[in-house]
């Protein structure tokens, strides 16, 4: 028997009422879980919309966090974003 969503799960709350995660990493993890559920093709139509809206919110959150970090790096590097070679 399927488990009913808990009051704190994203499925149980509208996307606009669900708080953002505390960190970029948690947001990314939730976004990956939502994407897997969306791609599974097993969600009812109303949950598809809710998951899509939550995913869009999480994506905006992640982009904003990355942009903020990039701006901090620019400040530290005297206004020039230097390429990172990963080494």
LINPEWO-V233982 format. One record per run of one state. SS is the DSSP state (H for helix, E for strand, L for the rest). FROM is the first residue (numbers start at 0). TO is the last residue. Records with the same first field share a line. If there is no record, write none. Layout:
# LINPEWO-V233982
SS->FROM-TO ; FROM-TO
This chain:
# LINPEWO-V233982
L->0-8 ; 12-13 ; 17-22 ; 40-43 ; 76-86
H->9-11 ; 14-16 ; 23-39 ; 44-75
